[in-house]
């Protein structure tokens, strides 16, 4: 297994640098279930941030991208269940993807409630406004 950085996924998805996009495409197309690429939680979170902020992708487009990454046979997504669970509320708006992943980590660790000053996040089960 190899690990993939956010920049590789961004180049593949956005294709704004032809040379890097081609290199990313070749690498990603070489991945298999037996020799997969690993995408850690931090890369998934950063990918969402970059696609939103730098490229102006809609939440719907980003959510679909995440769904496609999860089902890609040649990729192993760290905590894929958490990512999948965060997709619907993220797509619907309000709470940011990173906040949803923070809540998932707190839930998994049994560290609830999650205290926050974020009013949108505090509306979710398991979260308390401080």
PyMOL CGO cylinders between C-alpha atoms (Angstrom):
from pymol import cmd
from pymol.cgo import CYLINDER

trace = [
    CYLINDER, 0.00, 0.00, 0.00, 1.09, 3.55, -0.73, 0.3, 1, 1, 1, 1, 1, 1,
    CYLINDER, 1.09, 3.55, -0.73, -0.22, 6.79, 0.77, 0.3, 1, 1, 1, 1, 1, 1,
    CYLINDER, -0.22, 6.79, 0.77, -1.69, 9.65, -1.21, 0.3, 1, 1, 1, 1, 1, 1,
    CYLINDER, -1.69, 9.65, -1.21, -1.37, 13.33, -0.35, 0.3, 1, 1, 1, 1, 1, 1,
    CYLINDER, -1.37, 13.33, -0.35, -4.18, 15.81, -0.90, 0.3, 1, 1, 1, 1, 1, 1,
    CYLINDER, -4.18, 15.81, -0.90, -2.28, 17.43, -3.78, 0.3, 1, 1, 1, 1, 1, 1,
    CYLINDER, -2.28, 17.43, -3.78, -2.34, 14.19, -5.80, 0.3, 1, 1, 1, 1, 1, 1,
    CYLINDER, -2.34, 14.19, -5.80, -6.11, 13.87, -5.43, 0.3, 1, 1, 1, 1, 1, 1,
    CYLINDER, -6.11, 13.87, -5.43, -6.65, 17.56, -6.22, 0.3, 1, 1, 1, 1, 1, 1,
    CYLINDER, -6.65, 17.56, -6.22, -4.54, 17.38, -9.39, 0.3, 1, 1, 1, 1, 1, 1,
    CYLINDER, -4.54, 17.38, -9.39, -6.45, 14.26, -10.47, 0.3, 1, 1, 1, 1, 1, 1,
    CYLINDER, -6.45, 14.26, -10.47, -9.86, 15.78, -9.78, 0.3, 1, 1, 1, 1, 1, 1,
    CYLINDER, -9.86, 15.78, -9.78, -9.28, 19.34, -10.96, 0.3, 1, 1, 1, 1, 1, 1,
    CYLINDER, -9.28, 19.34, -10.96, -6.71, 18.87, -13.77, 0.3, 1, 1, 1, 1, 1, 1,
    CYLINDER, -6.71, 18.87, -13.77, -5.48, 22.45, -13.49, 0.3, 1, 1, 1, 1, 1, 1,
    CYLINDER, -5.48, 22.45, -13.49, -1.87, 21.44, -14.10, 0.3, 1, 1, 1, 1, 1, 1,
    CYLINDER, -1.87, 21.44, -14.10, -1.70, 19.15, -17.13, 0.3, 1, 1, 1, 1, 1, 1,
    CYLINDER, -1.70, 19.15, -17.13, 1.63, 17.52, -16.26, 0.3, 1, 1, 1, 1, 1, 1,
    CYLINDER, 1.63, 17.52, -16.26, 0.73, 16.87, -12.62, 0.3, 1, 1, 1, 1, 1, 1,
    CYLINDER, 0.73, 16.87, -12.62, -2.79, 15.77, -13.52, 0.3, 1, 1, 1, 1, 1, 1,
    CYLINDER, -2.79, 15.77, -13.52, -1.38, 13.19, -15.95, 0.3, 1, 1, 1, 1, 1, 1,
    CYLINDER, -1.38, 13.19, -15.95, 1.07, 11.90, -13.33, 0.3, 1, 1, 1, 1, 1, 1,
    CYLINDER, 1.07, 11.90, -13.33, -1.76, 11.67, -10.77, 0.3, 1, 1, 1, 1, 1, 1,
    CYLINDER, -1.76, 11.67, -10.77, -4.01, 9.89, -13.29, 0.3, 1, 1, 1, 1, 1, 1,
    CYLINDER, -4.01, 9.89, -13.29, -1.33, 7.29, -14.09, 0.3, 1, 1, 1, 1, 1, 1,
    CYLINDER, -1.33, 7.29, -14.09, -0.67, 6.67, -10.41, 0.3, 1, 1, 1, 1, 1, 1,
    CYLINDER, -0.67, 6.67, -10.41, -4.33, 6.38, -9.44, 0.3, 1, 1, 1, 1, 1, 1,
    CYLINDER, -4.33, 6.38, -9.44, -5.16, 4.14, -12.39, 0.3, 1, 1, 1, 1, 1, 1,
    CYLINDER, -5.16, 4.14, -12.39, -2.31, 1.81, -11.37, 0.3, 1, 1, 1, 1, 1, 1,
    CYLINDER, -2.31, 1.81, -11.37, -3.87, 1.18, -7.95, 0.3, 1, 1, 1, 1, 1, 1,
    CYLINDER, -3.87, 1.18, -7.95, -5.69, -2.07, -7.29, 0.3, 1, 1, 1, 1, 1, 1,
    CYLINDER, -5.69, -2.07, -7.29, -7.38, -3.81, -4.40, 0.3, 1, 1, 1, 1, 1, 1,
    CYLINDER, -7.38, -3.81, -4.40, -4.14, -5.75, -3.92, 0.3, 1, 1, 1, 1, 1, 1,
    CYLINDER, -4.14, -5.75, -3.92, -1.92, -2.64, -4.18, 0.3, 1, 1, 1, 1, 1, 1,
    CYLINDER, -1.92, -2.64, -4.18, -4.16, 0.21, -3.02, 0.3, 1, 1, 1, 1, 1, 1,
    CYLINDER, -4.16, 0.21, -3.02, -3.59, 3.85, -2.24, 0.3, 1, 1, 1, 1, 1, 1,
    CYLINDER, -3.59, 3.85, -2.24, -4.26, 4.99, 1.32, 0.3, 1, 1, 1, 1, 1, 1,
    CYLINDER, -4.26, 4.99, 1.32, -6.16, 8.22, 2.03, 0.3, 1, 1, 1, 1, 1, 1,
    CYLINDER, -6.16, 8.22, 2.03, -5.97, 9.25, 5.70, 0.3, 1, 1, 1, 1, 1, 1,
    CYLINDER, -5.97, 9.25, 5.70, -8.67, 11.26, 7.50, 0.3, 1, 1, 1, 1, 1, 1,
    CYLINDER, -8.67, 11.26, 7.50, -6.59, 14.40, 7.34, 0.3, 1, 1, 1, 1, 1, 1,
    CYLINDER, -6.59, 14.40, 7.34, -6.29, 14.14, 3.56, 0.3, 1, 1, 1, 1, 1, 1,
    CYLINDER, -6.29, 14.14, 3.56, -10.06, 13.67, 3.22, 0.3, 1, 1, 1, 1, 1, 1,
    CYLINDER, -10.06, 13.67, 3.22, -10.68, 16.72, 5.40, 0.3, 1, 1, 1, 1, 1, 1,
    CYLINDER, -10.68, 16.72, 5.40, -8.08, 18.81, 3.58, 0.3, 1, 1, 1, 1, 1, 1,
    CYLINDER, -8.08, 18.81, 3.58, -9.44, 17.69, 0.21, 0.3, 1, 1, 1, 1, 1, 1,
    CYLINDER, -9.44, 17.69, 0.21, -12.89, 19.00, 1.09, 0.3, 1, 1, 1, 1, 1, 1,
    CYLINDER, -12.89, 19.00, 1.09, -11.42, 22.29, 2.30, 0.3, 1, 1, 1, 1, 1, 1,
    CYLINDER, -11.42, 22.29, 2.30, -9.31, 22.78, -0.86, 0.3, 1, 1, 1, 1, 1, 1,
    CYLINDER, -9.31, 22.78, -0.86, -12.16, 21.89, -3.22, 0.3, 1, 1, 1, 1, 1, 1,
    CYLINDER, -12.16, 21.89, -3.22, -14.49, 24.29, -1.39, 0.3, 1, 1, 1, 1, 1, 1,
    CYLINDER, -14.49, 24.29, -1.39, -12.16, 27.22, -0.82, 0.3, 1, 1, 1, 1, 1, 1,
    CYLINDER, -12.16, 27.22, -0.82, -9.66, 27.13, -3.66, 0.3, 1, 1, 1, 1, 1, 1,
    CYLINDER, -9.66, 27.13, -3.66, -11.85, 25.73, -6.44, 0.3, 1, 1, 1, 1, 1, 1,
    CYLINDER, -11.85, 25.73, -6.44, -15.38, 26.72, -5.43, 0.3, 1, 1, 1, 1, 1, 1,
    CYLINDER, -15.38, 26.72, -5.43, -16.85, 23.23, -5.73, 0.3, 1, 1, 1, 1, 1, 1,
    CYLINDER, -16.85, 23.23, -5.73, -20.39, 22.93, -4.38, 0.3, 1, 1, 1, 1, 1, 1,
    CYLINDER, -20.39, 22.93, -4.38, -21.12, 20.75, -1.38, 0.3, 1, 1, 1, 1, 1, 1,
    CYLINDER, -21.12, 20.75, -1.38, -23.09, 18.43, -3.64, 0.3, 1, 1, 1, 1, 1, 1,
    CYLINDER, -23.09, 18.43, -3.64, -20.18, 17.97, -6.02, 0.3, 1, 1, 1, 1, 1, 1,
    CYLINDER, -20.18, 17.97, -6.02, -17.76, 17.41, -3.14, 0.3, 1, 1, 1, 1, 1, 1,
    CYLINDER, -17.76, 17.41, -3.14, -20.11, 14.92, -1.47, 0.3, 1, 1, 1, 1, 1, 1,
    CYLINDER, -20.11, 14.92, -1.47, -20.37, 12.96, -4.72, 0.3, 1, 1, 1, 1, 1, 1,
    CYLINDER, -20.37, 12.96, -4.72, -16.58, 13.03, -5.04, 0.3, 1, 1, 1, 1, 1, 1,
    CYLINDER, -16.58, 13.03, -5.04, -16.21, 11.60, -1.52, 0.3, 1, 1, 1, 1, 1, 1,
    CYLINDER, -16.21, 11.60, -1.52, -18.76, 8.90, -2.29, 0.3, 1, 1, 1, 1, 1, 1,
    CYLINDER, -18.76, 8.90, -2.29, -16.81, 7.95, -5.39, 0.3, 1, 1, 1, 1, 1, 1,
    CYLINDER, -16.81, 7.95, -5.39, -13.52, 7.82, -3.48, 0.3, 1, 1, 1, 1, 1, 1,
    CYLINDER, -13.52, 7.82, -3.48, -15.06, 5.52, -0.86, 0.3, 1, 1, 1, 1, 1, 1,
    CYLINDER, -15.06, 5.52, -0.86, -16.25, 3.01, -3.47, 0.3, 1, 1, 1, 1, 1, 1,
    CYLINDER, -16.25, 3.01, -3.47, -13.07, 3.09, -5.55, 0.3, 1, 1, 1, 1, 1, 1,
    CYLINDER, -13.07, 3.09, -5.55, -11.57, -0.39, -5.35, 0.3, 1, 1, 1, 1, 1, 1,
    CYLINDER, -11.57, -0.39, -5.35, -7.96, 0.80, -5.46, 0.3, 1, 1, 1, 1, 1, 1,
    CYLINDER, -7.96, 0.80, -5.46, -8.33, 3.16, -2.50, 0.3, 1, 1, 1, 1, 1, 1,
    CYLINDER, -8.33, 3.16, -2.50, -8.42, 2.58, 1.23, 0.3, 1, 1, 1, 1, 1, 1,
    CYLINDER, -8.42, 2.58, 1.23, -10.04, 5.51, 3.02, 0.3, 1, 1, 1, 1, 1, 1,
    CYLINDER, -10.04, 5.51, 3.02, -9.17, 5.76, 6.70, 0.3, 1, 1, 1, 1, 1, 1,
    CYLINDER, -9.17, 5.76, 6.70, -12.37, 5.63, 8.76, 0.3, 1, 1, 1, 1, 1, 1,
    CYLINDER, -12.37, 5.63, 8.76, -14.43, 5.30, 5.58, 0.3, 1, 1, 1, 1, 1, 1,
    CYLINDER, -14.43, 5.30, 5.58, -17.56, 4.73, 7.68, 0.3, 1, 1, 1, 1, 1, 1,
    CYLINDER, -17.56, 4.73, 7.68, -17.05, 8.10, 9.38, 0.3, 1, 1, 1, 1, 1, 1,
    CYLINDER, -17.05, 8.10, 9.38, -16.52, 9.79, 6.02, 0.3, 1, 1, 1, 1, 1, 1,
    CYLINDER, -16.52, 9.79, 6.02, -19.62, 8.11, 4.60, 0.3, 1, 1, 1, 1, 1, 1,
    CYLINDER, -19.62, 8.11, 4.60, -21.66, 9.04, 7.66, 0.3, 1, 1, 1, 1, 1, 1,
    CYLINDER, -21.66, 9.04, 7.66, -20.60, 12.70, 7.33, 0.3, 1, 1, 1, 1, 1, 1,
    CYLINDER, -20.60, 12.70, 7.33, -21.49, 13.01, 3.64, 0.3, 1, 1, 1, 1, 1, 1,
    CYLINDER, -21.49, 13.01, 3.64, -25.27, 13.46, 3.97, 0.3, 1, 1, 1, 1, 1, 1,
    CYLINDER, -25.27, 13.46, 3.97, -25.25, 16.20, 6.64, 0.3, 1, 1, 1, 1, 1, 1,
    CYLINDER, -25.25, 16.20, 6.64, -22.38, 17.91, 4.84, 0.3, 1, 1, 1, 1, 1, 1,
    CYLINDER, -22.38, 17.91, 4.84, -24.26, 17.84, 1.53, 0.3, 1, 1, 1, 1, 1, 1,
    CYLINDER, -24.26, 17.84, 1.53, -27.35, 19.29, 3.21, 0.3, 1, 1, 1, 1, 1, 1,
    CYLINDER, -27.35, 19.29, 3.21, -25.37, 22.31, 4.45, 0.3, 1, 1, 1, 1, 1, 1,
    CYLINDER, -25.37, 22.31, 4.45, -24.78, 23.99, 7.73, 0.3, 1, 1, 1, 1, 1, 1,
    CYLINDER, -24.78, 23.99, 7.73, -22.07, 22.04, 9.51, 0.3, 1, 1, 1, 1, 1, 1,
    CYLINDER, -22.07, 22.04, 9.51, -18.66, 21.81, 7.89, 0.3, 1, 1, 1, 1, 1, 1,
    CYLINDER, -18.66, 21.81, 7.89, -17.11, 18.50, 6.91, 0.3, 1, 1, 1, 1, 1, 1,
    CYLINDER, -17.11, 18.50, 6.91, -14.18, 18.90, 9.32, 0.3, 1, 1, 1, 1, 1, 1,
    CYLINDER, -14.18, 18.90, 9.32, -16.62, 19.49, 12.20, 0.3, 1, 1, 1, 1, 1, 1,
    CYLINDER, -16.62, 19.49, 12.20, -18.51, 16.34, 11.27, 0.3, 1, 1, 1, 1, 1, 1,
    CYLINDER, -18.51, 16.34, 11.27, -15.27, 14.36, 11.27, 0.3, 1, 1, 1, 1, 1, 1,
    CYLINDER, -15.27, 14.36, 11.27, -14.31, 15.84, 14.67, 0.3, 1, 1, 1, 1, 1, 1,
    CYLINDER, -14.31, 15.84, 14.67, -17.67, 14.72, 16.04, 0.3, 1, 1, 1, 1, 1, 1,
    CYLINDER, -17.67, 14.72, 16.04, -17.17, 11.24, 14.54, 0.3, 1, 1, 1, 1, 1, 1,
    CYLINDER, -17.17, 11.24, 14.54, -13.76, 10.97, 16.24, 0.3, 1, 1, 1, 1, 1, 1,
    CYLINDER, -13.76, 10.97, 16.24, -15.24, 12.08, 19.58, 0.3, 1, 1, 1, 1, 1, 1,
    CYLINDER, -15.24, 12.08, 19.58, -18.07, 9.54, 19.25, 0.3, 1, 1, 1, 1, 1, 1,
    CYLINDER, -18.07, 9.54, 19.25, -15.66, 6.75, 18.35, 0.3, 1, 1, 1, 1, 1, 1,
    CYLINDER, -15.66, 6.75, 18.35, -13.51, 7.60, 21.38, 0.3, 1, 1, 1, 1, 1, 1,
    CYLINDER, -13.51, 7.60, 21.38, -16.50, 7.76, 23.70, 0.3, 1, 1, 1, 1, 1, 1,
    CYLINDER, -16.50, 7.76, 23.70, -15.59, 11.37, 24.44, 0.3, 1, 1, 1, 1, 1, 1,
    CYLINDER, -15.59, 11.37, 24.44, -18.99, 13.02, 24.49, 0.3, 1, 1, 1, 1, 1, 1,
    CYLINDER, -18.99, 13.02, 24.49, -20.31, 15.54, 24.72, 0.3, 1, 1, 1, 1, 1, 1,
    CYLINDER, -20.31, 15.54, 24.72, -18.16, 17.49, 22.32, 0.3, 1, 1, 1, 1, 1, 1,
    CYLINDER, -18.16, 17.49, 22.32, -18.02, 21.08, 23.55, 0.3, 1, 1, 1, 1, 1, 1,
    CYLINDER, -18.02, 21.08, 23.55, -17.91, 23.89, 21.02, 0.3, 1, 1, 1, 1, 1, 1,
    CYLINDER, -17.91, 23.89, 21.02, -18.55, 27.57, 20.46, 0.3, 1, 1, 1, 1, 1, 1,
    CYLINDER, -18.55, 27.57, 20.46, -19.86, 26.71, 16.95, 0.3, 1, 1, 1, 1, 1, 1,
    CYLINDER, -19.86, 26.71, 16.95, -23.64, 27.25, 17.01, 0.3, 1, 1, 1, 1, 1, 1,
    CYLINDER, -23.64, 27.25, 17.01, -24.30, 25.13, 13.92, 0.3, 1, 1, 1, 1, 1, 1,
    CYLINDER, -24.30, 25.13, 13.92, -22.24, 22.22, 15.24, 0.3, 1, 1, 1, 1, 1, 1,
    CYLINDER, -22.24, 22.22, 15.24, -23.90, 22.50, 18.66, 0.3, 1, 1, 1, 1, 1, 1,
    CYLINDER, -23.90, 22.50, 18.66, -27.26, 21.59, 17.10, 0.3, 1, 1, 1, 1, 1, 1,
    CYLINDER, -27.26, 21.59, 17.10, -26.07, 18.01, 16.47, 0.3, 1, 1, 1, 1, 1, 1,
    CYLINDER, -26.07, 18.01, 16.47, -26.62, 15.15, 18.91, 0.3, 1, 1, 1, 1, 1, 1,
    CYLINDER, -26.62, 15.15, 18.91, -23.65, 14.68, 21.19, 0.3, 1, 1, 1, 1, 1, 1,
    CYLINDER, -23.65, 14.68, 21.19, -22.54, 18.31, 20.96, 0.3, 1, 1, 1, 1, 1, 1,
    CYLINDER, -22.54, 18.31, 20.96, -22.91, 21.02, 23.59, 0.3, 1, 1, 1, 1, 1, 1,
    CYLINDER, -22.91, 21.02, 23.59, -22.55, 24.76, 23.14, 0.3, 1, 1, 1, 1, 1, 1,
    CYLINDER, -22.55, 24.76, 23.14, -20.11, 26.24, 25.63, 0.3, 1, 1, 1, 1, 1, 1,
]
cmd.load_cgo(trace, "trace")
